[in-house]
Amino acid sequence: MNEHLDVLIVGAGLSGIGAAYRIGQNRPDRRWAIFEARDAIGGTWDLFRYPGIRSDSDMTTLGFPFHPYRGEKTIADGADILAYLRDTARTFGIDRHIRFRHRVTAAEWSSEAARWTVHYEVDGDSAQLTCRFLFFCSGYYDYACGHAPEWPALGVFSGRIVHPQAWPANLSVTGRRVVVIGSGATAVTLVPALVARGAAHVTMLQRSPTYIVAMPARDRLGAALHRILPTRLADRLTRWKSIAYGIGSYTLARRRPALVKRQIAKQQRAALGDGYDVAKHLTPNYNPWDQRLCLVPDSDLFTVLRDGRATIVTDTIDHFTPDGIALMSGDILPADVVVTATGLRLKIMGGAALSVGGRAVEPHRHLVYKGVMFSDVPNMAFSTGYTNASWTLRSDLSARFVARLLDHMDATGTTIATPIPQAAEEATTPLLDLNSGYIQRVAEWLPRQGKRIPWRVQQNYVRDRLTMRRRLDDGVLRFR
């Protein structure tokens, strides 16, 4: 006989661990498990091992509100985040529910049985179980490989080419000339880290600039609050201070983009000196938050640019040569190591094939209810983070909503919950509404947002928090 669970959580990263706490805490009668395709806790923070990997959000909001992060750095290193996730799972007994090397491949919903039949692979064998509710917390990118363009004559390059998603443990850059292709968060993290590891010189090669903003690695106000207030009160105030700052900064950027652009340029000129060509190398042709801003702790990137140990080159690749990269401008970048920090490949639901009543679920044909459920898909939720704030702020709202939904169904004796849009509800933008390359490459396949709540994510934690707390029987979410 197949095993049956009340809830199956897919993924043991930030989202999955947070979901497990919300769903399983104080509910000993609820049968649940986490399926993790890899053999370790941590998701992103276990997979990525490139030099300098760190959060691009402050840890007061990237950490869980039920288990605040206690490290010194506001912008934490990847190893510290991974240790924190493992500690959280161990502290709350979540690790005992994780089944490693369990990869979900497909799931079919039966309305007659009111359950999902989930197919999965474990150590090369195929198996299945059933569950009442399916919660995907597997992120939105392909863990197998990142995005890597094919440039002309790539095969003639005699040096080493690596992608940050598959960083070799034995790679030494000491005394070597390194070119990092890209201008996103990974690239701006790698450049100072590779300098610190002894690279002879590091060049960040970009087709176009990204907004890069420096922030202190340590939160002085948060530290002061913890010195003078009880710990739990200081945790809450520090977290809400960070939330308010993030919302305020984003709102200002959207309403007064020219002002924010001037402020960013002013900070960059102060860090780099008046002689640096900020307009060419650090000023994008889009407004702040059209794409996600890159944060650099304690101006580490600007420091290595100013002292000449690193350089930004804004140009386009023409072809590779045995000793480097030839650019469209005619310049040659000599290189011993090339790092292709060229982005991610998106994969929704971990690549699992879903069907309802024998009909395939195609994400781009569905609206997203409260940023958590697909229209017309019963008893299934998924977790995503904000594009303008920390991942955990949004994923924790999703986990709380699902826990509340399950409790409501238990209390009312209902077995099926399905968001049903009105016929006039119109799909507009993709769920991930940024013009970043990794999103635009697959935008047509992403689930859609509508024009109005509850079919729209507001990119505002306070507003979304209020939306999530509204009554469950709202006429849109149908129970039976």
C-alpha positions in Angstrom: 0.0 0.0 0.0 1.3 3.5 -0.9 2.1 5.9 1.9 -0.3 8.8 2.5 0.6 12.1 3.9 -1.4 15.2 4.9 1.2 17.5 3.5 4.3 16.9 1.2 6.8 19.8 1.2 9.2 19.8 -1.8 12.6 21.3 -1.0 14.7 21.7 2.1 16.0 25.2 1.6 14.9 28.4 3.2 11.4 28.1 2.0 11.0 24.4 2.9 12.4 24.7 6.4 10.2 27.8 7.1 7.1 25.9 5.7 7.8 22.9 7.8 7.9 25.0 11.0 4.6 26.8 10.2 2.8 23.6 9.1 4.1 21.1 11.6 4.7 23.1 14.8 2.3 22.2 17.5 0.4 19.8 15.2 1.6 16.3 16.2 -1.4 14.8 14.4 -0.4 16.1 11.0 1.5 13.7 8.8 4.0 15.6 6.8 7.5 15.2 5.2 10.0 17.2 3.2 11.4 15.7 0.0 14.8 17.1 -0.9 16.3 16.1 -4.3 19.9 16.6 -3.1 21.6 15.0 -0.1 21.8 18.1 2.1 19.8 20.8 3.8 20.2 24.4 2.5 19.2 24.7 -1.1 20.9 27.7 -2.6 23.2 28.0 0.4 24.5 24.5 0.1 24.7 24.3 -3.7 26.7 27.5 -4.4 30.3 27.4 -3.3 31.9 30.2 -5.2 34.3 32.6 -3.4 32.6 35.2 -1.4 29.0 33.9 -1.7 26.8 35.9 0.7 23.3 37.1 1.1 22.1 40.1 -0.9 19.5 40.9 1.8 20.0 41.8 5.4 19.8 38.8 7.7 17.1 40.4 10.0 14.7 39.8 7.2 16.3 36.9 5.4 16.3 35.0 8.7 13.2 33.4 10.1 11.1 35.6 12.4 10.5 32.5 14.7 14.3 31.9 15.0 16.2 35.2 14.5 19.7 35.1 13.1 22.3 35.9 15.8 25.4 36.4 13.6 27.3 39.7 13.7 27.1 40.5 10.0 24.0 42.0 8.5 25.1 40.8 5.1 26.1 37.2 6.0 28.5 34.8 4.3 27.0 31.7 2.6 28.7 29.4 5.2 27.1 31.3 8.1 23.6 31.1 6.4 24.0 27.4 5.8 24.9 26.8 9.4 21.9 28.9 10.5 19.6 26.8 8.4 20.9 23.6 9.7 20.6 24.9 13.3 17.0 25.9 12.6 16.1 22.5 11.2 17.8 20.8 14.2 16.3 23.1 16.9 12.7 22.5 15.8 13.1 18.8 14.8 12.5 19.6 11.2 15.5 17.6 10.1 13.9 14.4 11.3 11.2 14.8 8.6 13.6 15.4 5.6 14.0 12.6 3.1 17.1 13.2 1.1 17.7 12.2 -2.6 13.9 12.2 -3.1 13.2 14.0 -6.4 9.6 14.7 -7.3 9.0 14.1 -11.0 5.3 14.3 -11.4 2.0 14.6 -9.5 -1.6 14.0 -10.5 -4.7 15.3 -8.8 -7.8 13.3 -8.3 -10.9 15.2 -7.3 -12.8 12.0 -6.5 -10.1 10.8 -4.1 -9.3 14.5 -3.0 -5.6 13.8 -3.1 -2.4 14.0 -5.2 -0.5 11.0 -6.4 3.1 12.0 -6.3 5.8 10.2 -8.3 9.4 10.5 -7.2 12.8 9.0 -7.7 15.0 7.9 -4.8 18.5 6.6 -5.5 17.6 5.8 -9.0 14.4 3.9 -8.2 10.9 5.1 -8.9 8.2 5.2 -6.2 5.0 7.0 -5.4 2.8 8.2 -2.5 -0.3 10.2 -2.0 -0.9 13.4 -0.2 -3.7 15.7 0.7 -1.8 18.9 0.1 1.3 19.6 -2.0 3.6 22.5 -1.2 6.4 23.3 -3.6 9.3 25.1 -1.8 11.9 24.2 -4.5 12.9 27.7 -5.6 12.7 28.9 -9.2 16.0 27.9 -10.8 17.6 24.8 -12.3 20.0 23.3 -9.8 21.6 21.2 -12.5 23.3 24.0 -14.4 23.3 27.8 -14.9 22.8 29.9 -18.0 26.0 29.9 -20.1 25.9 31.6 -23.6 27.9 30.1 -26.4 30.4 32.6 -27.6 32.4 32.4 -30.8 35.6 30.4 -30.6 35.0 29.5 -27.0 36.8 26.1 -27.5 40.1 27.7 -28.5 40.6 29.3 -25.1 43.5 27.6 -23.3 42.7 28.7 -19.8 40.0 27.5 -17.3 36.3 28.4 -17.8 34.0 28.0 -14.8 30.4 28.8 -13.9 29.8 30.0 -10.3 27.0 27.4 -9.9 29.6 24.6 -10.4 32.6 26.1 -8.7 35.5 23.6 -8.6 36.8 23.0 -5.0 40.4 22.8 -6.3 40.5 26.0 -8.4 43.3 28.4 -7.4 43.4 31.9 -8.8 46.7 32.9 -7.1 48.8 35.0 -9.5 46.3 34.5 -12.3 44.4 37.0 -14.5 40.7 36.5 -14.0 37.8 37.8 -16.2 34.4 37.6 -14.6 31.7 37.9 -17.3 28.5 39.5 -15.9 27.4 42.4 -13.8 24.8 41.0 -11.4 25.0 40.0 -7.7 27.2 37.0 -8.3 29.7 39.0 -10.3 30.0 41.9 -7.9 30.5 39.4 -5.1 33.1 37.4 -6.9 35.4 40.3 -7.9 36.6 41.4 -4.5 36.6 37.8 -3.2 38.9 36.7 -6.1 41.2 39.6 -5.4 41.4 38.5 -1.8 42.3 35.0 -2.9 45.4 36.4 -4.6 44.4 36.9 -8.3 46.9 39.0 -10.2 44.1 41.1 -11.5 40.3 40.7 -11.9 38.3 42.2 -14.7 34.5 42.4 -14.6 33.3 42.3 -18.2 29.8 43.6 -18.7 27.6 44.4 -21.7 25.8 47.0 -19.6 26.0 48.2 -16.0 23.9 47.3 -13.0 23.0 49.5 -10.0 25.5 48.8 -7.2 24.9 50.2 -3.8 27.2 49.9 -0.7 25.9 49.2 2.7 27.5 48.5 6.1 28.2 44.8 6.8 27.0 45.3 10.4 23.8 46.9 11.6 24.9 49.4 14.2 21.4 50.5 15.1 20.3 46.9 15.5 23.3 46.2 17.7 22.5 49.2 19.8 18.9 48.0 20.2 20.1 44.6 21.4 22.4 46.3 24.0 19.6 48.3 25.7 16.4 46.2 25.1 15.2 42.7 25.9 16.3 40.3 23.2 12.9 39.5 21.8 11.8 43.1 21.6 15.1 44.1 20.0 14.7 41.3 17.4 11.2 42.6 16.5 12.2 46.2 16.3 15.3 45.5 14.3 13.4 43.4 11.8 10.6 46.0 11.4 13.2 48.7 11.0 14.7 46.8 8.1 11.3 46.1 6.6 10.3 49.8 6.8 13.7 50.9 5.3 13.3 48.4 2.4 9.7 49.5 1.6 10.6 53.1 1.9 13.7 52.8 -0.4 11.8 50.9 -3.0 8.8 53.2 -3.0 11.1 56.2 -3.3 12.9 54.6 -6.2 9.7 53.9 -8.1 8.2 57.4 -7.5 11.4 59.5 -7.8 13.8 57.4 -9.9 15.9 60.4 -11.0 16.5 61.4 -7.4 17.6 57.9 -6.4 19.8 57.6 -9.5 21.6 60.8 -8.4 22.0 59.5 -4.8 23.5 56.2 -6.0 25.9 58.0 -8.4 26.9 60.4 -5.6 27.7 57.4 -3.3 29.7 55.8 -6.1 31.8 58.9 -6.9 32.6 59.3 -3.2 33.8 55.7 -3.0 35.7 55.7 -6.3 36.9 59.3 -6.8 36.0 61.9 -9.3 38.2 60.4 -12.0 36.2 57.2 -12.3 33.8 57.0 -15.2 30.6 56.3 -13.2 28.4 57.2 -16.2 29.9 54.5 -18.4 30.5 51.6 -16.0 28.0 52.1 -13.2 24.9 53.8 -14.6 22.3 51.5 -16.2 19.9 52.6 -18.9 16.9 51.6 -16.8 15.5 52.9 -13.5 16.4 51.6 -10.1 14.4 48.4 -9.3 13.5 47.7 -12.9 16.1 45.0 -12.0 17.2 44.0 -8.6 19.9 46.3 -7.0 23.3 44.7 -6.1 24.5 45.3 -2.5 28.2 45.3 -1.6 29.1 45.2 2.1 31.5 47.9 3.3 32.1 49.0 -0.3 34.4 46.0 -0.9 33.9 46.1 -4.7 34.6 49.8 -4.8 37.7 49.4 -2.7 39.4 47.0 -5.2 38.3 49.1 -8.1 39.8 52.2 -6.6 43.1 50.7 -5.7 43.5 49.1 -9.2 43.4 45.4 -8.3 40.2 45.1 -10.3 38.7 46.8 -13.3 35.2 47.1 -14.9 35.2 46.9 -18.7 31.9 47.7 -20.5 32.0 46.1 -23.9 30.7 43.2 -25.9 32.5 39.9 -26.6 33.5 39.3 -30.2 35.2 36.0 -29.8 37.6 34.1 -27.6 41.3 33.7 -28.3 43.8 31.2 -26.9 44.9 33.7 -24.3 41.8 35.7 -23.5 38.8 37.5 -25.0 38.6 39.8 -28.0 36.0 42.6 -27.7 33.9 44.4 -30.3 35.9 47.5 -29.6 39.1 45.8 -30.8 40.6 45.5 -27.3 41.9 42.2 -26.0 41.3 41.0 -22.4 44.1 38.6 -21.4 42.9 35.9 -19.1 44.0 32.7 -17.4 40.6 32.0 -15.9 37.2 33.1 -17.2 34.2 33.0 -14.8 30.8 33.0 -16.6 28.6 34.8 -14.0 25.9 35.0 -16.7 22.9 34.1 -14.6 20.5 31.3 -13.8 18.2 29.0 -15.7 14.7 29.1 -14.3 12.8 25.9 -13.5 9.3 26.1 -12.0 8.2 23.4 -9.4 11.6 21.8 -9.7 10.7 20.6 -13.1 7.8 18.3 -11.9 5.0 17.6 -14.3 1.6 18.3 -12.7 -1.8 17.4 -14.0 -5.4 17.9 -12.7 -8.0 15.5 -13.9 -5.7 14.3 -16.6 -5.0 17.8 -17.9 -1.4 19.1 -17.7 -0.9 22.1 -15.6 1.0 24.8 -17.6 2.0 27.6 -15.3 1.7 30.4 -17.8 -1.9 29.6 -18.3 -2.7 30.1 -14.6 -3.2 33.2 -12.5 -1.5 33.3 -9.1 -3.8 33.6 -6.1 -2.2 35.7 -3.3 1.2 34.7 -4.8 0.7 31.2 -3.4 -1.7 29.1 -5.4 -2.5 28.5 -9.1 -6.0 29.3 -10.3 -8.1 26.1 -10.9 -5.5 23.9 -9.2 -6.7 22.3 -6.0 -4.7 21.8 -2.8 -1.4 22.9 -4.2 0.8 25.9 -3.2 4.2 27.1 -4.0 6.7 29.5 -2.4 8.5 32.4 -3.9 10.3 35.4 -2.5 10.2 39.1 -3.2 12.0 40.6 -6.1 12.6 43.9 -4.2 13.2 42.5 -0.7 14.4 39.4 1.1 13.2 36.0 -0.1 12.1 35.0 3.4 9.7 37.9 4.0 7.5 36.6 1.2 8.1 32.9 1.6 7.1 33.1 5.3 3.9 34.8 4.4 3.2 32.0 2.0 3.9 29.3 4.7 1.7 31.1 7.2 -1.1 31.2 4.7 -0.9 27.5 3.9 -0.8 26.6 7.6 -3.9 28.7 8.2 -5.6 27.2 5.2 -4.9 23.7 6.4 -6.2 24.5 9.9 -9.3 26.0 8.3 -9.9 22.9 6.3 -9.5 20.7 9.3 -11.8 22.8 11.4 -14.6 22.9 8.7 -14.2 19.3 7.5 -13.5 20.4 3.9 -11.0 18.4 1.8 -10.5 20.5 -1.3 -9.5 24.2 -1.7 -9.3 25.7 -5.2 -8.9 29.4 -6.3 -11.4 30.1 -9.0 -11.1 33.4 -10.9 -14.0 35.2 -12.4 -14.3 35.0 -16.1 -13.5 38.7 -16.5 -10.2 38.4 -14.5 -7.4 39.4 -16.9 -3.8 38.1 -16.8 -1.2 40.9 -17.1 2.4 40.5 -16.0 4.5 37.4 -15.0 4.7 36.6 -11.3 8.4 37.6 -11.3 8.0 41.1 -12.8 11.5 42.3 -13.5 13.3 42.9 -16.7 16.4 40.9 -15.6 17.8 38.6 -18.3 17.2 35.3 -16.4 13.5 36.2 -16.0 12.9 37.6 -19.5 14.4 34.4 -21.1 11.4 32.4 -19.7 8.8 35.2 -19.0 6.3 33.7 -21.4 6.2 30.5 -19.4 5.8 32.0 -15.9 2.5 32.0 -14.0 0.6 35.3 -14.4 -0.6 38.1 -12.2 -3.9 39.7 -12.5 -4.8 43.4 -12.2 -6.3 43.2 -8.7 -5.9 41.6 -5.3 -6.0 38.6 -4.6 -4.5 37.9 -8.0 -1.6 40.4 -7.7 1.6 40.4 -5.6 2.1 44.0 -4.3 5.8 43.8 -3.7 5.1 45.4 -0.3 5.4 43.3 2.8 2.9 45.2 4.9 0.2 45.2 2.2 0.7 41.5 1.4 0.6 40.7 5.1 -2.8 42.3 5.4 -4.0 40.6 2.2 -2.9 37.2 3.6 -4.9 37.8 6.8 -8.2 38.4 5.1 -10.9 35.8 5.5 -10.3 32.5 3.7 -13.8 32.1 2.4 -13.6 35.2 0.2 -15.6 33.8 -2.6 -12.5 33.2 -4.7 -11.0 30.4 -2.8 -13.7 27.7 -3.1 -14.0 24.9 -0.5 -15.8 21.5 -0.7 
